[in-house]
Amino acid sequence: MRIRLLHTEGFRLSASYAAVFAVSVLVMGSIMLFIAQREFRHQVVTFSRGEAVAIQRGFASEGIPEALEVVEQLIGAPDSSDYLLLQKGTKRLAGNLPPMEPREGTVSLPSAMPGHEILGSGIRLSPDVYVFAGSDTDRSQRVLKRMAQLLAWLFGAALLVAAAGGALVSRSFLHRTDAMAKACRAIMDGDMKARIPLRGTQDELDRLANTINDMLDRIVQLMENLRQVTNDIAHDLRTPVAHLRYGLERALADAVTPDDHAQALAAAIAKSDQILALFAAMLRIAQIEGGARRAAFAPIELAELLAQMRDLFSAVAEESGDRLDIDVAQGAVIRGDRELLVQLLSNLVENAILHTPPGTEIVLVLRVSGGRAVVTARDNGPGVPAEEQAKLFQRFYRREASRSQPGYGLGLSLVAAVAELHNAALTVVPQPGPGLAVEISFPLAADA
C-alpha cells in the first residue's frame, strides 16, 4: 500500500536533511572519539613519565635503595599504576609487573587481563637499571565507550525528531497541495470562480498560489473577452456579410451586361475588404495583447510624438471644423514601441475628430507627475455619459449615436491593448464641463 505521506516533496527534503545530519553526526562523532582517545593516551603517558622521572630522581640521589622506596610508595598509593624496576636486564627489583625486555620511551604492554593494555613510559636509570611506569587503559576505554553510547543515543533521538518533523512538514505540504489540486479540479469541472486558498504567510507556496490565482483571473478575463468577441463578431459581421450576399444575389438575378457584373464584383470586393480589415484589426489587437511587441521597445520622447500628431492631424481637424493643439512638458522619456504609440495617439485623435461636432477644441497634454508620464487627450465636445464610459474600450462597442459612422468599434480597444502592453494606466477623467478626457499614465524610462 502506497503511503502518500512518504512520497511528498516535503518528506523527501526532510529525509535528505536527516541523512545529511546523520552523516555529519557520524563524521564529527568519529573525529571527536579519535581526538578523545589520543588525548587520553597522551595523558596516561605524561602521568606515567612523571612517575618514572620521580623514581629516576630517587635513584640519582641515593641509588637503588631510594628507587625501591619510591616504587613501594607509588604502589601503596590509592589507584596506583603499574611499575617495574629491573636490574641487569631481567632481574626484577620491585614492581607489580613481570620482567620484560627494557624499552625506553612510550611503551605499550599486554595486560594480564585479556583485551587490556598497559600504556606507560620506560627510562634507563643506568646501564644496568631500568624502570617502567604505566597504567591500564581500561578506564579511558570505558569512558570512550560511554561517550560512544551517548552519541549513539543522541543520534537515534535526532533521527526520530527529524522523522517526526519530516512527517509534520509533509502533512502540511500535502494539505496545501491537496487544496491546490482541489481548486484545479473544480476549475476543470467548470467552476471558473474557484481559487487556491492563501494562508497569508507569504512563503513559497503562498506566492505560487497567488501567481496561479492571478493566472486564473487572467484566463477568465481572456475567456470573457473571447466570448464577447465571438458575440460581437456574430453581431457586427452580420450586416456586411448580409449586404455582400444580397449584392451577389442581386447581381446574379439582375445583372445582364458586363458592366453590371463588373459593378457587382467591385461592390463585393469592397465589402470583402471591409471584412478583412476587421479581422486584421482583431489579429493586431491579439498580437499586442500577447506581448510579442515588447522586443522592439526603445527609449521614446513623448513630446516628439505629440508634436508629430499635431503635424499629422491639424489639417484633418481644420477640414472638420475642429482645432487640434498640444501642451507638452519636455523630458518625458518612456520605453516603448514607437509604431504602436503612434497608432494609440492617432486613434484617440481620430476618434475625437470623428465623433465631435464642428468647432470642437481637441488638446493633447503631456505632464510628468510622480515618476510617470501622463498623456491626456481632451476635447470639449458632447462627451460620453458616465454609465457608458466603462464600455468605451471594449471591442466592437459603439454608441448608438456613432452607429451612422463607419467603423467597427475597435479603435479604442486597440488603444487599451497598447496601453496595457506598455504597463500604462488608462482612465477616463471626469471633466468640469462638457467633453471627454482620456488619460494614459506611462512609467518613465528609469522605472519601466
C-alpha positions in Angstrom: 0.0 0.0 0.0 1.4 3.4 -1.0 1.6 5.8 1.8 1.1 9.3 0.4 2.9 11.0 3.3 6.1 9.2 2.4 6.0 10.3 -1.2 5.7 14.0 -0.8 8.4 16.5 -1.7 8.4 17.8 1.9 9.2 14.3 3.3 11.9 13.8 0.7 13.5 17.1 1.7 13.2 16.2 5.4 14.7 12.8 4.7 17.6 14.4 2.8 18.3 16.8 5.6 18.1 14.0 8.1 20.6 11.9 6.1 23.0 14.9 5.8 22.6 15.4 9.6 23.2 11.7 10.3 26.4 11.6 8.2 27.6 14.9 9.8 27.0 13.4 13.3 28.8 10.2 12.4 31.8 12.1 11.0 32.0 14.6 13.8 31.4 11.9 16.4 34.2 9.7 15.0 36.6 12.7 14.9 35.7 13.5 18.5 36.2 10.0 19.7 39.5 9.8 17.9 40.7 13.0 19.4 39.5 12.0 22.9 41.3 8.6 22.6 44.5 10.3 21.6 44.2 12.8 24.4 43.5 10.0 27.0 46.6 8.1 25.8 48.7 11.3 25.9 47.6 12.0 29.5 48.4 8.4 30.6 51.9 8.6 29.0 52.5 12.0 30.5 51.4 10.9 34.0 53.5 7.7 33.8 56.6 9.5 32.6 56.2 11.8 35.6 56.2 8.9 38.0 59.2 7.3 36.1 61.1 10.5 36.4 60.3 10.6 40.2 61.9 7.1 40.5 64.8 8.3 38.4 65.5 11.2 40.8 65.4 8.9 43.8 67.9 6.6 42.1 70.1 9.6 41.2 70.2 10.8 44.8 70.7 7.6 46.9 70.9 4.8 44.4 68.8 1.6 44.2 67.5 1.7 47.8 65.9 5.1 47.2 64.5 4.0 43.9 63.0 0.9 45.6 61.4 3.1 48.3 59.8 5.4 45.7 58.4 2.4 43.8 57.0 0.9 47.0 55.4 4.3 47.9 53.8 4.6 44.5 52.4 1.0 44.6 50.9 1.7 48.0 49.1 4.8 46.9 45.3 4.6 46.1 44.5 3.9 42.5 48.2 3.1 41.9 49.5 2.3 38.4 51.8 -0.5 37.3 55.6 -0.4 37.9 58.6 -2.4 37.2 62.2 -1.9 38.4 64.8 -4.2 36.7 68.5 -4.8 37.2 70.8 -6.4 34.7 68.1 -6.8 32.1 65.7 -9.4 33.6 66.2 -9.3 37.4 63.1 -7.6 39.0 64.0 -5.5 42.0 60.5 -4.1 42.6 57.1 -3.6 41.0 53.9 -5.4 40.2 54.7 -6.3 36.6 56.6 -9.4 35.3 60.1 -8.9 33.9 60.3 -7.7 30.3 62.8 -6.6 27.7 63.8 -3.0 28.6 62.4 -0.4 26.2 62.7 3.3 26.5 60.2 6.0 25.7 56.5 5.3 25.3 55.8 1.6 25.8 52.6 -0.5 25.3 52.3 -3.9 27.1 49.7 -6.5 27.2 47.9 -6.8 30.5 47.2 -9.9 32.4 43.5 -9.3 31.8 42.5 -10.3 28.2 41.9 -7.4 25.9 43.5 -4.8 28.2 46.6 -2.7 27.5 49.2 -1.2 29.8 50.5 2.1 28.4 53.4 3.9 30.0 57.0 5.2 29.8 60.3 3.4 30.3 63.6 5.0 31.4 67.1 3.5 31.8 68.4 4.7 35.1 71.9 3.3 34.5 73.4 0.8 32.1 72.2 -2.0 34.4 69.0 -0.4 35.9 65.7 0.1 34.1 62.3 1.4 35.3 58.9 1.3 33.8 55.8 3.2 35.0 52.4 2.6 33.2 48.7 2.4 33.6 45.9 0.1 32.4 43.9 1.9 29.7 40.7 0.1 30.7 39.4 3.2 32.5 39.8 5.5 29.5 38.4 2.8 27.2 35.3 2.7 29.4 34.9 6.5 29.2 35.3 6.4 25.4 32.7 3.6 25.3 30.2 5.6 27.3 30.8 8.6 25.1 30.1 6.5 22.0 26.9 5.1 23.6 25.8 8.7 24.4 26.5 9.8 20.9 24.5 6.8 19.6 21.5 7.7 21.8 21.7 11.3 20.7 22.0 10.2 17.1 18.9 7.9 17.3 16.9 10.6 19.1 17.9 13.2 16.5 16.8 10.8 13.7 13.4 10.3 15.4 12.9 14.0 15.8 13.9 14.5 12.1 11.5 11.8 11.0 8.7 13.3 13.1 9.5 16.8 11.7 9.5 15.4 8.2 6.1 13.8 8.8 4.7 17.1 10.1 6.2 19.1 7.2 4.9 16.5 4.7 1.4 16.6 6.2 1.3 20.4 6.0 2.7 20.3 2.5 0.3 17.6 1.4 -2.6 19.5 2.8 -1.7 22.6 0.9 -1.1 20.7 -2.4 -4.4 18.9 -2.0 -6.1 22.3 -1.7 -4.4 23.4 -4.9 -5.4 20.2 -6.7 -9.0 20.5 -5.4 -9.2 24.1 -6.8 -7.8 23.0 -10.1 -10.2 20.1 -10.3 -13.1 22.5 -9.6 -11.9 24.7 -12.4 -11.6 21.8 -14.7 -15.2 20.9 -13.8 -16.4 24.3 -14.9 -16.2 26.4 -11.7 -14.2 29.3 -13.0 -14.6 31.2 -9.8 -12.7 28.6 -7.7 -9.3 29.8 -6.4 -6.5 28.4 -4.4 -6.7 29.4 -0.7 -3.9 31.5 0.7 -2.5 31.3 4.3 -1.1 34.8 4.3 2.4 33.5 5.3 4.0 34.9 2.1 6.0 31.7 1.8 6.9 30.0 -1.5 3.6 28.0 -1.6 1.6 31.2 -0.9 3.5 33.0 -3.7 2.9 30.1 -6.0 -0.8 30.0 -5.2 -1.1 33.8 -5.6 0.6 33.6 -9.0 -1.7 30.7 -10.1 -4.8 32.7 -8.9 -3.6 35.8 -10.9 -3.1 33.5 -13.9 -6.7 32.1 -13.5 -8.0 35.6 -13.2 -6.3 36.4 -16.5 -7.6 33.3 -18.1 -11.1 34.1 -17.0 -10.7 37.6 -18.4 -9.4 36.3 -21.7 -12.3 33.8 -21.9 -14.8 36.5 -21.2 -13.1 38.6 -23.9 -13.3 35.7 -26.3 -16.9 35.2 -25.6 -17.6 38.9 -26.0 -15.6 39.0 -29.2 -17.5 36.0 -30.6 -20.8 37.6 -29.8 -19.7 40.9 -31.2 -18.3 39.3 -34.4 -21.6 37.4 -34.9 -23.5 40.7 -34.4 -21.2 43.2 -36.3 -20.4 40.9 -39.2 -24.0 40.0 -39.9 -24.7 43.3 -41.7 -21.6 43.4 -44.0 -21.9 39.7 -44.8 -25.7 40.0 -45.4 -25.0 43.0 -47.7 -22.4 41.0 -49.6 -24.7 38.1 -50.0 -27.6 40.4 -51.1 -25.4 42.2 -53.6 -24.2 38.9 -55.1 -27.8 37.5 -55.3 -29.0 40.8 -56.9 -26.1 40.7 -59.4 -26.9 37.0 -60.2 -30.6 37.9 -60.8 -30.4 41.3 -62.4 -27.0 41.8 -64.0 -27.2 41.5 -67.7 -24.3 43.5 -69.2 -20.6 43.1 -68.5 -20.7 46.5 -66.8 -23.4 45.2 -64.4 -21.3 42.2 -63.5 -18.2 44.4 -63.0 -20.1 46.8 -60.7 -21.4 43.8 -58.6 -17.9 42.3 -58.3 -16.4 45.7 -57.3 -19.0 46.1 -54.6 -18.4 42.5 -53.4 -14.6 43.1 -53.3 -15.2 46.3 -51.3 -17.3 44.5 -48.7 -14.8 41.7 -48.6 -12.0 44.3 -47.9 -14.1 45.7 -45.0 -14.4 42.2 -43.5 -10.7 41.5 -44.0 -9.8 44.9 -42.4 -12.0 43.9 -39.4 -10.1 40.6 -39.0 -6.7 42.3 -39.5 -7.6 44.8 -36.7 -8.6 41.9 -34.4 -5.4 40.0 -35.1 -3.3 43.1 -34.5 -5.0 43.6 -31.1 -4.4 39.9 -30.2 -0.7 40.3 -31.1 -0.4 43.3 -28.9 -2.2 41.7 -26.0 0.1 38.7 -26.4 3.1 40.9 -25.6 5.1 39.9 -28.7 6.0 43.6 -29.5 7.9 44.2 -26.2 11.1 43.0 -28.0 11.0 46.3 -30.0 10.9 48.6 -27.0 13.3 51.5 -27.0 13.5 54.9 -25.3 11.0 57.4 -26.8 10.5 61.1 -26.1 6.7 61.6 -25.8 6.9 65.3 -26.6 8.1 64.4 -30.1 5.3 62.0 -30.6 2.7 64.6 -29.6 4.3 67.2 -31.9 4.1 64.6 -34.7 0.4 64.1 -34.0 -0.2 67.8 -34.3 1.6 67.9 -37.7 -0.3 64.9 -39.0 -3.8 65.8 -37.9 -4.0 69.6 -37.7 -5.2 69.9 -41.3 -7.6 67.0 -40.9 -9.1 68.7 -37.8 -9.4 72.0 -39.7 -11.3 70.3 -42.5 -13.8 69.0 -40.0 -14.1 72.5 -38.4 -12.2 71.5 -35.3 -8.9 72.7 -33.8 -6.1 70.5 -32.6 -3.4 71.8 -30.2 -0.8 70.3 -27.8 0.5 71.3 -24.4 3.6 69.3 -23.6 6.3 69.1 -20.9 9.8 68.2 -22.1 11.9 65.3 -20.7 9.2 62.7 -20.6 11.1 59.6 -21.9 9.5 56.2 -21.7 10.4 52.7 -23.1 8.0 51.5 -25.8 7.2 50.6 -29.4 7.1 53.8 -31.4 4.8 52.5 -34.1 2.2 51.3 -31.6 2.3 54.5 -29.6 1.7 56.5 -32.8 -1.2 54.2 -33.5 -2.5 54.8 -30.0 -2.4 58.6 -30.2 -3.7 58.5 -33.8 -6.8 56.5 -32.7 -7.5 58.9 -29.9 -7.3 62.0 -32.1 -9.2 60.4 -35.0 -11.9 59.3 -32.5 -12.2 62.8 -31.2 -12.4 64.3 -34.7 -14.9 61.8 -35.9 -17.3 61.8 -33.0 -17.5 65.5 -32.1 -19.3 68.4 -33.9 -17.5 71.1 -35.8 -16.0 73.8 -33.6 -14.6 71.3 -31.1 -11.2 72.0 -29.5 -9.0 68.9 -29.1 -5.9 69.2 -26.9 -3.1 66.7 -26.3 -1.5 67.4 -22.9 1.8 65.8 -21.6 2.8 66.2 -17.9 5.3 64.4 -15.7 4.0 63.5 -12.2 5.0 61.0 -9.5 7.6 59.4 -11.7 5.2 58.8 -14.6 4.5 60.5 -17.9 0.8 61.4 -18.2 -0.8 61.9 -21.6 -4.3 63.3 -21.7 -6.4 63.6 -24.9 -9.1 66.1 -24.1 -12.0 67.7 -26.0 -14.9 70.0 -25.3 -17.4 68.0 -27.3 -20.7 66.5 -26.1 -18.8 63.8 -24.1 -19.9 60.4 -23.1 -22.5 59.6 -20.4 -20.8 58.2 -17.2 -22.7 54.9 -17.5 -21.1 54.3 -20.9 -17.6 55.3 -20.2 -16.5 51.9 -18.8 -17.6 50.3 -22.1 -15.6 52.6 -24.4 -12.6 50.4 -24.6 -14.5 47.1 -25.1 -14.1 45.5 -28.5 -16.9 46.2 -31.0 -18.6 48.6 -28.6 -20.2 51.5 -30.4 -22.6 54.1 -29.0 -25.9 54.4 -30.7 -25.0 57.9 -31.7 -22.0 56.5 -33.6 -23.7 53.7 -35.5 -24.1 56.0 -38.5 -20.3 56.4 -38.7 -18.0 53.9 -40.5 -16.0 51.5 -38.3 -16.4 48.5 -36.1 -15.6 49.9 -32.6 -12.0 48.5 -32.4 -10.1 51.8 -32.3 -10.3 52.4 -28.6 -9.9 48.6 -28.0 -6.5 48.9 -29.7 -5.7 51.9 -27.5 -6.4 49.8 -24.4 -4.3 46.9 -25.7 -1.3 49.2 -26.5 -1.6 50.9 -23.1 -1.6 47.5 -21.3 1.4 46.4 -23.3 3.3 49.5 -22.0 2.2 49.0 -18.4 0.3 52.2 -18.7 -2.9 53.0 -16.7 -5.8 54.0 -19.0 -8.7 56.0 -17.4 -11.5 58.3 -18.4 -11.1 61.5 -16.4 -14.2 63.4 -15.2 -14.5 66.9 -16.8 -15.9 70.0 -15.0 -17.7 71.0 -18.2 -18.7 69.2 -21.4 -16.3 67.0 -23.2 -14.3 63.8 -22.8 -10.8 63.3 -21.4 -8.8 60.1 -21.7 -5.7 59.9 -19.5 -2.8 57.4 -20.1 -0.1 57.2 -17.4 3.2 55.6 -18.6 6.1 54.6 -16.3 9.2 56.7 -17.1 12.2 55.0 -18.8 14.1 54.8 -15.5 11.2 52.9 -13.8 10.0 50.9 -16.8 
